[in-house]
Protein backbone atom coordinates (compact mmCIF):
# COMPACT_ATOMS: atom_id res chain seq x y z
CA UNK A 1 0.00 0.00 0.00
CA UNK A 2 1.16 3.52 -0.74
CA UNK A 3 1.17 6.38 1.75
CA UNK A 4 0.51 10.02 0.97
CA UNK A 5 1.15 13.28 2.80
CA UNK A 6 -1.71 15.19 4.40
CA UNK A 7 -0.17 18.35 2.91
CA UNK A 8 -0.52 16.88 -0.57
CA UNK A 9 2.76 18.22 -1.95
CA UNK A 10 5.06 15.21 -1.65
CA UNK A 11 5.18 12.00 -3.72
CA UNK A 12 3.48 8.86 -2.49
CA UNK A 13 5.80 6.47 -0.66
CA UNK A 14 5.94 2.85 0.48
CA UNK A 15 5.23 1.74 4.04
CA UNK A 16 8.97 1.32 4.64
CA UNK A 17 9.69 4.85 3.43
CA UNK A 18 6.86 6.27 5.54
CA UNK A 19 8.08 4.45 8.66
CA UNK A 20 11.78 5.22 8.22
CA UNK A 21 11.19 8.86 7.25
CA UNK A 22 8.39 9.64 9.71
CA UNK A 23 7.48 13.09 8.41
CA UNK A 24 6.84 13.93 4.76
CA UNK A 25 9.15 16.46 3.05
CA UNK A 26 6.26 18.91 2.71
CA UNK A 27 5.80 18.80 6.51
CA UNK A 28 2.62 16.76 6.19
CA UNK A 29 1.86 13.50 7.98
CA UNK A 30 1.68 10.24 6.12
CA UNK A 31 -1.68 8.49 5.73
CA UNK A 32 -2.57 5.25 3.93
CA UNK A 33 -3.79 5.92 0.40
CA UNK A 34 -6.88 3.87 1.26
CA UNK A 35 -8.38 2.14 4.28
CA UNK A 36 -9.29 -1.51 3.73
CA UNK A 37 -12.82 -2.37 4.82
CA UNK A 38 -12.89 -5.32 7.20
CA UNK A 39 -15.58 -7.89 6.54
CA UNK A 40 -18.84 -8.17 8.46
CA UNK A 41 -17.82 -11.74 9.27
CA UNK A 42 -14.66 -10.44 10.97
CA UNK A 43 -16.71 -7.99 13.05
CA UNK A 44 -19.12 -10.76 14.08
CA UNK A 45 -16.22 -13.02 15.11
CA UNK A 46 -14.57 -10.38 17.31
CA UNK A 47 -16.10 -11.48 20.64
CA UNK A 48 -14.66 -14.97 20.21
CA UNK A 49 -11.18 -13.90 19.14
CA UNK A 50 -8.11 -13.37 21.32
CA UNK A 51 -6.36 -10.00 21.22
CA UNK A 52 -3.33 -11.37 19.29
CA UNK A 53 -5.64 -13.07 16.78
CA UNK A 54 -7.68 -9.99 15.99
CA UNK A 55 -4.59 -7.75 15.97
CA UNK A 56 -2.93 -10.05 13.44
CA UNK A 57 -5.91 -9.93 11.08
CA UNK A 58 -6.10 -6.12 11.31
CA UNK A 59 -2.34 -5.83 10.76
CA UNK A 60 -2.62 -8.11 7.75
CA UNK A 61 -5.28 -5.87 6.21
CA UNK A 62 -3.15 -2.77 6.75
CA UNK A 63 0.41 -3.99 6.25
CA UNK A 64 0.13 -7.41 4.61
CA UNK A 65 1.16 -6.13 1.18
CA UNK A 66 4.43 -4.76 2.52
CA UNK A 67 5.60 -7.22 5.18
CA UNK A 68 6.14 -10.97 4.97
CA UNK A 69 2.93 -12.50 6.34
CA UNK A 70 4.61 -14.89 8.78
CA UNK A 71 6.91 -12.13 10.07
CA UNK A 72 3.97 -9.73 10.41
CA UNK A 73 1.95 -12.27 12.38
CA UNK A 74 4.91 -12.97 14.66
CA UNK A 75 5.74 -9.33 15.37
CA UNK A 76 2.08 -8.49 15.97
CA UNK A 77 1.63 -11.36 18.42
CA UNK A 78 4.87 -10.39 20.17
CA UNK A 79 3.63 -6.80 20.48
CA UNK A 80 0.26 -7.84 21.92
CA UNK A 81 1.51 -10.26 24.58
CA UNK A 82 -0.15 -8.52 27.55
CA UNK A 83 -3.82 -8.20 28.56
CA UNK A 84 -6.00 -5.14 27.86
CA UNK A 85 -9.10 -5.80 30.00
CA UNK A 86 -12.40 -3.94 29.85
CA UNK A 87 -13.43 -3.27 33.46
CA UNK A 88 -16.94 -2.32 34.53
CA UNK A 89 -16.99 0.83 36.71
CA UNK A 90 -20.74 1.53 36.71
CA UNK A 91 -23.71 0.02 34.87
CA UNK A 92 -23.06 1.92 31.64
CA UNK A 93 -19.42 2.98 31.95
CA UNK A 94 -16.39 0.77 31.36
CA UNK A 95 -12.66 1.37 31.66
CA UNK A 96 -10.36 -0.01 28.96
CA UNK A 97 -7.21 -0.60 31.01
CA UNK A 98 -4.28 0.09 28.71
CA UNK A 99 -1.65 0.00 31.45
CA UNK A 100 -0.77 -3.67 31.66
CA UNK A 101 2.18 -3.51 29.24
CA UNK A 102 5.91 -3.20 30.02
CA UNK A 103 5.83 0.53 30.87
CA UNK A 104 2.22 0.59 32.15
CA UNK A 105 0.84 2.96 29.51
CA UNK A 106 -1.20 2.72 26.30
CA UNK A 107 1.75 3.73 24.16
CA UNK A 108 3.34 0.34 24.74
CA UNK A 109 1.16 -0.96 21.89
CA UNK A 110 2.27 1.45 19.19
CA UNK A 111 5.87 1.76 20.39
CA UNK A 112 6.46 -1.99 20.56
CA UNK A 113 4.90 -2.56 17.15
CA UNK A 114 6.93 0.23 15.56
CA UNK A 115 10.19 -0.98 17.11
CA UNK A 116 9.66 -4.44 15.66
CA UNK A 117 8.54 -3.14 12.27
CA UNK A 118 11.50 -0.78 11.99
CA UNK A 119 13.81 -3.63 12.99
CA UNK A 120 12.25 -5.73 10.22
CA UNK A 121 12.82 -3.03 7.59
CA UNK A 122 16.35 -2.41 8.85
CA UNK A 123 17.39 -6.07 9.01
CA UNK A 124 19.36 -6.07 5.77
CA UNK A 125 21.01 -2.66 6.18
CA UNK A 126 24.01 -3.64 8.24
CA UNK A 127 25.62 -0.20 8.02
CA UNK A 128 22.50 1.92 8.49
CA UNK A 129 22.07 3.50 11.91
CA UNK A 130 18.53 4.81 12.27
CA UNK A 131 18.20 7.70 14.72
CA UNK A 132 14.75 7.86 16.31
CA UNK A 133 13.74 11.29 17.62
CA UNK A 134 10.82 11.36 20.02
CA UNK A 135 9.27 14.20 21.98
CA UNK A 136 7.39 13.20 25.09
CA UNK A 137 5.05 14.76 27.62
CA UNK A 138 5.35 11.63 29.74
CA UNK A 139 4.42 8.16 28.58
CA UNK A 140 5.63 8.25 24.97
CA UNK A 141 9.25 8.50 26.07
CA UNK A 142 9.11 5.48 28.34
CA UNK A 143 7.18 3.32 25.87
CA UNK A 144 9.43 4.17 22.94
CA UNK A 145 12.68 3.89 24.91
CA UNK A 146 11.76 0.49 26.29
CA UNK A 147 10.34 -0.69 22.98
CA UNK A 148 13.58 0.12 21.16
CA UNK A 149 16.02 -0.73 23.97
CA UNK A 150 18.79 -2.88 22.53
CA UNK A 151 17.31 -2.98 19.00
CA UNK A 152 20.18 -3.45 16.58
CA UNK A 153 20.88 -0.50 14.31
CA UNK A 154 18.61 1.95 16.12
CA UNK A 155 19.46 4.81 18.49
CA UNK A 156 16.75 6.78 20.30
CA UNK A 157 16.84 10.42 21.41
CA UNK A 158 14.05 11.19 23.90
CA UNK A 159 13.29 14.92 24.28
CA UNK A 160 11.24 15.82 27.33
CA UNK A 161 10.32 19.10 29.10
CA UNK A 162 12.37 19.66 32.24
CA UNK A 163 10.29 19.47 35.41
CA UNK A 164 7.07 18.70 33.55
CA UNK A 165 6.90 14.90 33.67
CA UNK A 166 6.36 12.85 36.80
CA UNK A 167 9.45 11.42 38.55
CA UNK A 168 8.35 7.86 37.77
CA UNK A 169 7.77 8.68 34.10
CA UNK A 170 11.19 10.32 33.91
CA UNK A 171 12.91 7.31 35.48
CA UNK A 172 11.52 5.04 32.78
CA UNK A 173 13.58 6.59 30.00
CA UNK A 174 16.50 8.29 31.77
CA UNK A 175 17.88 5.19 33.51
CA UNK A 176 18.24 2.87 30.53
CA UNK A 177 21.48 3.94 28.83
CA UNK A 178 22.69 1.72 25.97
CA UNK A 179 21.09 3.04 22.76
CA UNK A 180 18.72 5.42 24.60
CA UNK A 181 19.73 9.10 25.03
CA UNK A 182 17.52 11.32 27.22
CA UNK A 183 17.52 15.05 26.43
CA UNK A 184 16.09 17.30 29.15
CA UNK A 185 14.74 20.39 27.35
CA UNK A 186 14.33 23.70 29.14
CA UNK A 187 10.83 24.31 27.79
CA UNK A 188 7.44 22.71 27.15
CA UNK A 189 6.35 19.59 25.27
CA UNK A 190 5.47 21.82 22.31
CA UNK A 191 9.08 23.06 22.28
CA UNK A 192 10.30 19.45 22.24
CA UNK A 193 7.94 18.57 19.41
CA UNK A 194 9.02 21.64 17.43
CA UNK A 195 12.70 20.64 17.75
CA UNK A 196 11.90 17.18 16.39
CA UNK A 197 9.96 18.59 13.43
CA UNK A 198 12.73 21.07 12.63
CA UNK A 199 15.28 18.27 12.65
CA UNK A 200 13.31 16.35 10.02
CA UNK A 201 13.31 19.38 7.74
CA UNK A 202 16.98 20.29 8.16
CA UNK A 203 18.94 19.32 4.99
CA UNK A 204 22.31 18.94 6.71
CA UNK A 205 20.99 16.67 9.46
CA UNK A 206 19.14 14.51 6.97
CA UNK A 207 22.22 14.24 4.77
CA UNK A 208 24.42 13.08 7.61
CA UNK A 209 21.96 11.08 9.75
CA UNK A 210 19.07 8.70 9.07
CA UNK A 211 16.28 10.29 11.09
CA UNK A 212 12.80 9.05 11.94
CA UNK A 213 10.20 9.74 14.61
CA UNK A 214 8.46 7.47 17.09
CA UNK A 215 5.85 10.05 18.04
CA UNK A 216 2.34 9.44 16.80
CA UNK A 217 3.25 11.39 13.67
CA UNK A 218 4.77 8.06 12.53
CA UNK A 219 2.24 5.74 10.87
CA UNK A 220 3.80 2.68 12.53
CA UNK A 221 3.23 4.24 15.96
CA UNK A 222 -0.37 5.36 15.72
CA UNK A 223 -2.05 2.88 13.36
CA UNK A 224 -1.50 -0.21 15.59
CA UNK A 225 -3.37 1.58 18.37
CA UNK A 226 -6.57 0.65 16.57
CA UNK A 227 -6.02 -2.94 17.77
CA UNK A 228 -7.37 -2.14 21.22
CA UNK A 229 -10.47 -0.35 19.92
CA UNK A 230 -11.56 -3.58 18.25
CA UNK A 231 -10.69 -5.46 21.44
CA UNK A 232 -12.70 -3.04 23.58
CA UNK A 233 -15.74 -3.39 21.35
CA UNK A 234 -15.42 -7.19 21.35
CA UNK A 235 -15.31 -7.34 25.14
CA UNK A 236 -18.28 -4.97 25.44
CA UNK A 237 -20.41 -7.09 23.10
CA UNK A 238 -19.37 -10.23 24.96
CA UNK A 239 -20.53 -8.57 28.19
CA UNK A 240 -23.99 -8.03 26.72
CA UNK A 241 -23.69 -4.36 25.72
CA UNK A 242 -25.90 -3.14 22.85
CA UNK A 243 -23.46 -3.30 19.89
CA UNK A 244 -25.12 -0.34 18.17
CA UNK A 245 -24.78 2.06 21.10
CA UNK A 246 -21.11 1.90 22.08
CA UNK A 247 -19.49 5.30 22.66
CA UNK A 248 -15.74 5.67 23.18
CA UNK A 249 -14.18 8.55 25.11
CA UNK A 250 -10.50 9.27 24.53
CA UNK A 251 -8.42 11.54 26.79
CA UNK A 252 -6.76 13.59 24.05
CA UNK A 253 -3.44 15.40 23.76
CA UNK A 254 -1.61 14.97 20.46
CA UNK A 255 -4.65 13.20 18.94
CA UNK A 256 -2.87 10.12 17.64
CA UNK A 257 -4.93 7.87 19.91
CA UNK A 258 -8.35 9.10 18.82
CA UNK A 259 -7.25 9.22 15.18
CA UNK A 260 -6.50 5.49 15.37
CA UNK A 261 -10.02 4.96 16.72
CA UNK A 262 -11.56 7.03 13.94
CA UNK A 263 -9.70 4.97 11.34
CA UNK A 264 -10.88 1.78 13.05
CA UNK A 265 -14.43 3.03 12.55
CA UNK A 266 -13.67 3.83 8.92
CA UNK A 267 -12.46 0.24 8.48
CA UNK A 268 -15.73 -1.17 9.81
CA UNK A 269 -15.69 -1.06 13.62
CA UNK A 270 -19.27 -0.09 14.61
CA UNK A 271 -18.51 2.54 17.25
CA UNK A 272 -21.49 4.91 17.42
CA UNK A 273 -19.44 8.03 18.16
CA UNK A 274 -16.33 9.37 19.89
CA UNK A 275 -15.73 11.93 22.61
CA UNK A 276 -12.43 13.81 22.71
CA UNK A 277 -11.87 14.85 26.32
CA UNK A 278 -9.38 17.67 26.96
CA UNK A 279 -7.75 19.16 30.02
CA UNK A 280 -7.12 22.93 30.06
CA UNK A 281 -5.32 22.56 26.72
CA UNK A 282 -8.63 22.68 24.91
CA UNK A 283 -7.61 23.64 21.37
CA UNK A 284 -9.67 20.89 19.74
CA UNK A 285 -12.70 21.64 21.90
CA UNK A 286 -12.53 25.26 20.73
CA UNK A 287 -12.29 24.05 17.13
CA UNK A 288 -15.46 21.98 17.55
CA UNK A 289 -17.31 25.04 18.88
CA UNK A 290 -16.00 27.62 16.42
CA UNK A 291 -14.66 25.82 13.35
CA UNK A 292 -11.35 27.64 13.82
CA UNK A 293 -8.10 25.95 14.80
CA UNK A 294 -6.01 28.24 16.99
CA UNK A 295 -2.94 26.50 18.45
CA UNK A 296 -1.30 28.13 21.43
CA UNK A 297 1.37 27.45 24.03
CA UNK A 298 0.44 24.54 26.25
CA UNK A 299 -0.21 24.98 29.95
CA UNK A 300 0.88 22.54 32.64
CA UNK A 301 -1.83 20.41 34.27
CA UNK A 302 -2.10 17.34 36.49
CA UNK A 303 -2.96 15.33 33.36
CA UNK A 304 0.44 16.16 31.91
CA UNK A 305 0.48 13.70 28.98
CA UNK A 306 -2.32 15.79 27.46
CA UNK A 307 -0.48 19.10 27.81
CA UNK A 308 -0.31 19.82 24.08
CA UNK A 309 -1.08 23.21 22.57
CA UNK A 310 -0.63 22.32 18.89
CA UNK A 311 -1.64 18.66 18.39
CA UNK A 312 0.16 17.21 15.37
CA UNK A 313 -2.54 14.72 14.51
CA UNK A 314 -5.18 17.40 14.05
CA UNK A 315 -3.97 17.37 10.43
CA UNK A 316 -4.99 13.72 10.16
CA UNK A 317 -8.43 14.39 11.63
CA UNK A 318 -8.98 17.11 9.03
CA UNK A 319 -7.69 14.78 6.33
CA UNK A 320 -10.09 11.98 7.32
CA UNK A 321 -13.09 14.27 6.98
CA UNK A 322 -11.97 16.48 4.09
CA UNK A 323 -11.73 19.44 6.49
CA UNK A 324 -15.52 19.33 6.83
CA UNK A 325 -16.28 20.80 10.26
CA UNK A 326 -19.87 19.53 10.28
CA UNK A 327 -18.73 15.99 9.45
CA UNK A 328 -16.17 16.07 12.25
CA UNK A 329 -18.73 17.34 14.76
CA UNK A 330 -21.16 14.60 13.69
CA UNK A 331 -18.76 11.87 14.85
CA UNK A 332 -16.72 13.60 17.57
CA UNK A 333 -17.94 15.67 20.49
CA UNK A 334 -15.66 17.34 22.98
CA UNK A 335 -15.32 18.66 26.47
CA UNK A 336 -12.69 20.24 28.69
CA UNK A 337 -11.91 20.11 32.41
CA UNK A 338 -9.84 22.10 34.87
CA UNK A 339 -7.38 20.55 37.32
CA UNK A 340 -9.91 21.01 40.12
CA UNK A 341 -12.57 19.15 38.14
CA UNK A 342 -10.15 16.35 37.28
CA UNK A 343 -9.09 16.01 40.92
CA UNK A 344 -12.70 16.00 42.10
CA UNK A 345 -13.47 13.18 39.65
CA UNK A 346 -10.52 11.08 40.84
CA UNK A 347 -11.66 11.48 44.45
CA UNK A 348 -15.42 10.97 43.98
CA UNK A 349 -15.02 7.97 41.67
CA UNK A 350 -12.81 6.16 44.18
CA UNK A 351 -15.24 6.91 47.01
CA UNK A 352 -18.38 5.97 45.08
CA UNK A 353 -17.21 3.00 42.99
CA UNK A 354 -13.88 1.88 44.46
CA UNK A 355 -12.20 2.40 41.08
CA UNK A 356 -8.85 4.24 41.11
CA UNK A 357 -8.53 6.58 38.13
CA UNK A 358 -5.37 8.29 37.01
CA UNK A 359 -5.77 11.99 36.04
CA UNK A 360 -6.06 11.17 32.32
CA UNK A 361 -8.62 8.44 32.80
CA UNK A 362 -10.53 10.83 35.05
CA UNK A 363 -10.97 13.25 32.14
CA UNK A 364 -12.46 10.43 30.07
CA UNK A 365 -14.68 9.09 32.83
CA UNK A 366 -16.09 12.51 33.69
CA UNK A 367 -16.88 13.20 30.04
CA UNK A 368 -18.93 9.99 29.90
CA UNK A 369 -20.86 10.90 33.04
CA UNK A 370 -21.86 14.19 31.42
CA UNK A 371 -22.23 13.36 27.73
CA UNK A 372 -23.67 9.84 27.48
CA UNK A 373 -27.21 9.73 26.13
CA UNK A 374 -29.97 7.29 27.22
CA UNK A 375 -29.35 3.78 25.93
CA UNK A 376 -25.64 4.34 25.30
CA UNK A 377 -22.75 2.52 26.96
CA UNK A 378 -19.49 4.37 27.32
CA UNK A 379 -15.92 3.09 27.23
CA UNK A 380 -13.19 5.43 28.41
CA UNK A 381 -9.50 4.79 27.87
CA UNK A 382 -7.54 4.45 31.11
CA UNK A 383 -4.24 5.29 29.48
CA UNK A 384 -1.71 4.85 32.29
CA UNK A 385 -1.37 3.20 35.70
CA UNK A 386 -2.25 5.57 38.59
CA UNK A 387 1.13 4.80 40.19
CA UNK A 388 2.83 6.77 37.41
CA UNK A 389 1.21 9.83 39.01
CA UNK A 390 1.58 8.60 42.58
CA UNK A 391 2.15 11.94 44.31
CA UNK A 392 -0.69 13.66 42.47
CA UNK A 393 -3.21 10.88 43.03
CA UNK A 394 -2.33 10.36 46.69
CA UNK A 395 -2.62 14.10 47.36
CA UNK A 396 -6.14 13.98 45.91
CA UNK A 397 -7.45 10.82 47.57
CA UNK A 398 -5.40 10.66 50.74
CA UNK A 399 -4.84 6.98 50.05
CA UNK A 400 -1.64 5.21 49.10
CA UNK A 401 -1.13 4.00 45.53
CA UNK A 402 0.98 0.86 45.40
CA UNK A 403 3.86 0.93 42.93
CA UNK A 404 4.05 -2.16 40.70
CA UNK A 405 7.36 -4.01 40.70
CA UNK A 406 8.11 -2.99 37.12
CA UNK A 407 7.99 0.69 38.07
CA UNK A 408 10.07 0.12 41.21
CA UNK A 409 12.82 -1.37 39.06
CA UNK A 410 12.99 1.78 36.92
CA UNK A 411 13.10 4.02 39.98
CA UNK A 412 16.12 2.15 41.33
CA UNK A 413 18.20 3.11 38.29
CA UNK A 414 20.59 6.07 37.92
CA UNK A 415 19.39 9.07 35.94
CA UNK A 416 21.36 9.74 32.75
CA UNK A 417 20.24 12.83 30.84
CA UNK A 418 21.66 15.80 28.97
CA UNK A 419 20.18 19.25 29.57
CA UNK A 420 19.66 21.42 26.49
CA UNK A 421 17.86 24.72 25.80
CA UNK A 422 14.73 24.83 23.65
CA UNK A 423 16.91 26.03 20.80
CA UNK A 424 17.27 24.26 17.46
CA UNK A 425 20.88 25.26 16.68
CA UNK A 426 21.93 23.81 20.06
CA UNK A 427 19.96 20.61 19.42
CA UNK A 428 21.40 20.25 15.93
CA UNK A 429 24.95 20.83 17.20
CA UNK A 430 24.43 18.18 19.86
CA UNK A 431 23.19 15.65 17.32
CA UNK A 432 26.01 16.29 14.85
CA UNK A 433 28.92 16.80 17.21
CA UNK A 434 28.41 15.24 20.61
CA UNK A 435 26.22 12.24 20.01
CA UNK A 436 27.46 10.73 16.77
CA UNK A 437 28.55 7.17 17.31
CA UNK A 438 28.98 3.85 15.57
CA UNK A 439 26.07 1.56 14.88
CA UNK A 440 24.82 -0.18 18.06
N, C-alpha and C positions, 0 to 999 in steps of 0.2 A: 504494500500500500504506500502511496505517496503522501507526503505531508506538505502543507502550504502555510505561508505566514499570514497571520491575521492582518498585517499591514498591506498585504497584497502586492508588494513591490519586489519580492525576491523569488527566484525560481523554486519550483517544487523539488523536494529532496526525498531520499529514502529514509526509512526508520533509523538506520544506523547513523546517517548524517544528522538527522534531527536530534538523536540522543547525544551523540558526541559533540555537536555544536551547541546545543541548548537553546540559544537565542538566534533568530534569523538575522541576516545582515541588515535588513531594513528596520530592525528593532522590534519587529513583530514577534508574536509567539507562534510556535508551530501547532497546527491542528491537523488531524487526519483529513484527507481529502473527502472521505465519506465515512459514515458510521454504519457498520453492518447491523442489520435488524435480526435480533435473536428470535428463534422460532417460538410459537405459542406452546409447542410441546416442551421446550426447554423451560419456559416460565412455569408450566404446570408441574414439572418434575422438581422444581427448586426445593420444596419442603422435604423431599426425601434424599437430597444430595448433601454430601459433606462439603465443608468449606473448600478444601483443596480440589474436590471434583468440580464444583461450579466455577471456581477461579480458573481452573485449567481450560474449561470450555470457553469462558469469556476471553481469556488470553489468546486462545486459538483463533477466535473470531477477529480479534484486533491485530494480532502480531504473527499469526500462523503463516502468512505469505513471506515473512522476512526472517523467521527463525526456524531452525530445524525442529520439527514437531516433538521429537523425543526430548530434546534439550529444553524446549519451552515448557513442556509438561513437568520436567524435573525441577527447573528453576522456579516455576510457579508453586509447586508443592513444597519446595524448600522454603520459599518466602512465607507461605501460609501454614506454618507448622505450630501455631499457637491458637488458642480459642478466642473467639469474639462473641461472647454470649449476649443475648437480649434479656435484660432483667426487668421484671415488672416492678414499677415504683408505686403506681396507683392503678385503678381500674382501666383507665384509658391512656396512661402514659408509661412508656418503656424507655429504659436506658440501654443504648448499644455501647457496651463496655469495650473500648478500643485500646485499653491499657494493659493488656496481658502479654504483650510482646517483650523483646529484650530490653528496650529502654522505657517501657511502660507509657507509651504514647502512640496515637494513631499513625504517626508518620513512619512507624516501623514498617508498615505495609509497603508504601511507595518507595522508601529508601532501600529496603532490602531487595525489592524487585529490581530497582534501577541498578544497584550495585552488581547484581548477578547478570543483568542484561548487558551492562557496559563491559563486564569481564568477558562475556561471551563474544561481543564484537571486537574486543581487544586481544583475543586469545592468540591470533596469528601475527600480531605486530610486536615482535620481541623488543624492538628499540623504541617503541612509542610510549612515552610517559604522559598519561592524561592527568591534567590538573583540574580537579573539581573545586569550583568556588561556590560557597554556600553562605548566604546571609541567614541569620536565625534570630528570632525573638524569643527562643526558648527551646522547644522540642525538636525543631528541624535539625539543629546542630547535633544533638545527641543521637538522633535516629540515623542521620547520614554518616556521622563519624563512626558509629558502631557497625553500620551496614557495610562500610567500605574498609574497616580496619583490617589491615593485612592483605587486601586485595592486590594481587600482582599488577604492576604497571599503572597504578593509580595513586595519586597524592591528593589529599583533601585540605583545603584552607577554609576554616570555619570563621566567619566574621560575625561578631556579636556585640551588642551595645553594652559598654561598661556600666555595671551597677544596675542593669535593667532586666536581668534574668535571675531566677531564683538560685540560691547557692547549690541546691541539688542538681538543677538543670546544668549549671555551669560545670559542675564536677564531672558530668557525663561526657563532656567532650574536651575538657582541658587536662585530663589525667591520663590520656591514652598514649600519647607519644607515637612512636613508629611513623606511619605515613600520614598522621593527622596533625595539622598545625592550627592552633587556636589563635585568632587575632582579635584582641580586645580593643574595640573601636570607641573612641571618645565621642559618642554621638548617639543617635537613635537607630532603631531597626531600619527606618527609611534611608538613613545615611549609609548603612551597611549594604542595603539592597542597591542603592545608587552606585556605590563603588563596584559592585559585581557587574552591573549592567555596563558601566563605563569600560570595564576591563574587556568585556566581550567585543566592544566596538573600537578598541584601540589597535591600530594596524601593527605597531611594533610588538606589542604583547602577543598578538595572534600569530605573528611571523615566527617568534622565538619559542612560544609555548603552545601546547595543545590544551585549550581551555574548554571546559564545559561547566554546566550548573547542575546542582542537585536540589535547587529550590523547585517549587511547583511550577515554575516556568518551563521545566523540562518535561516533555511528554511522558518519559518513562517514570517520572516521579508521581505525576498526578493521575494519569489514566488508570493505573492498577488500584487506586483507591475506590474505584467503582465496585470492586469485588465485594466489599463489606456492605454496600447498599443492597445488593442482591441477597446477601446472607441475612441481613436484617429483615427484609421483606419475607424471606422464606421462613424464618423463625416466627414472625408475627402470624403468618397464615397457619403455621403448624399449631400455634397457640389458640387458634380459633378466631382471630381478628378478621373483620370484614375486609377482604382483599381489595375492594374498590374504594376504601376510605382510609388509606394509610397516608399520613402526613409526616414528613421528615423535617426536623429542625436542626440546622447546622450552625454551631457557633462559628462566626466567620471573621477572618482577618485578611489573609491574602487571596482568599476566594478560590484556591485550588481544590479544596475539599468539596465545596458545594458544586463546583463546575463538574467534577467527576460524577456527582449524583445526577446532575442535569443530563449529562451524556448517557448515563445508565438509563434514564427515562427515555431518551431519544432512541436507544437501542432496544427498547421494549419493556423495561421494568415498569409495572403499573403503579407507580407512586402518584397519588392524587395531586399533591402540590408540595412545595418546599417553603420553609421559613428560614430566612437569613437573619440570625440574631447577632447584633453588634453590642460592643461595650461603648464607651464614650467616643470611640473612633467610628463615627456613624456616617461615613461618606456614602456608602451604598444605600443606607436608609434614606438619606437626603436625596439621592438620585431617584429612588422609587417615588418619593413625594413630588419632586420638582421636574424630573426629566433631565436635570443638569448634573454633570459629574464634575465636582469641584474638590480635587485632592488637596490635602493640607498636611502640615506637620502633625505627626502622631503625638498623642498624649499618653503618659504612663498610667496604667490602671492595674488593678489586682488580677485581671485576666490578661496577663502580659503577652501571651502568644497571639492575641488578637490586636495588639497595639500597632496597627498599620494604617497610615494616612493616605497611601496611594497604592491600593491593591493591584498587583500586576495582572491577576487573572480576570479583572474586570473586562479587559480586552477580549477574553475568550467568551465571557457571558454575552457581550455585545455581538460577537461573531456568531454565536449559536442562534441568536434571534434576529439577525440582520439589523441590529441597532434599533429594533422596534420596541419602544418603551412600553406600549400597551401590551405587547406579547410577553415581555419580561414580567410585567406586573401581574399578568394572568396566571403565571406559574410560580412566582416567587413573591412572598410578602416579607416585610421586614419589621424590625423593632430594635430599640436601643435601650440600654440600662446603665445607670450610674454605678459607681463602686458601692454606694450605700445600698442600692437595690439588689446588687449581686450578693453582697454580704448577708442581707436579710433573707434572701432565698436559700443560701447555704444553711443558715441557722434554722429557719422554719422547716425546711424539708427534712433535716435530720431529726428535729423534735417531733414532727408529725408522722413521718413515714419510717424513720430509722435508716434512711439511705443517705450516705455521705457523698455529697457532690464536691467536685473541685470548682474553682471559680468559673471555668469555661463551660463546664456542663451546667452550671447554675444558670447561665445566660440562656442556654437552650431549654432547660426545664421551665424556667419562668415564662419564656415565650409561648410554650405549649399551654401553660395554665391560662394564659390570657387570650390566645388566638385560635385555639381549637374550636371547631363548630360542632353542634350536636351530631352524633353518629360517627364522628371521626376518632381515630386512634392515632396518637402521636408517638413518634420515636425521636428522641434527642440523642445526639452523639456526645457521649462522655469521653472526651478526647485524651485525657491524661489522668494518671493516678493521683488522688488527692495528696499523697505524700510528697509529690514533687513541689507542692506549695504548702508544705507542712506549717511553717510559721504563720502564714496568712490564714489558713483554715483553722488552726488551733486558736488563733486570736479571736476568730469569729465565733467559734462554737464553745470554746472553753474545754474542749475534750481532746485528748491526745490522739494523734494520727500515727499509727504504726508504720515504720519504714520497712518495706520489703527487703529481703536479703540482697537482691540485685542492686538496689539503690545504695545500700550500706557499703557494698564493695566499691562502688564508684567514689563514695565520699572518703574512703580510706586512702585514695590515691593522692599523689602530689601534683599540685596545679602547675601546668606548663603553658604559658601564654605569652604573647608579644603584644605590647600596647602600641597602638598607632592612632594618629589623628584621623578625623573624618575628612581626609584630604587625598584626592586621587593621585597626584604626583608622588606622595609619600608611599601610598599603597603599591603603585607601579614600580617604584624604585625597590621596594622590599621584595616584590615578586622576582624582579630581574636580577637583583644584586645579592640579596642576603639569603634567599631561600631556593636558589637553583641547586639541584642535586642530581645524582644519577638515578636511574630507574630503580624503584624499590623491588 
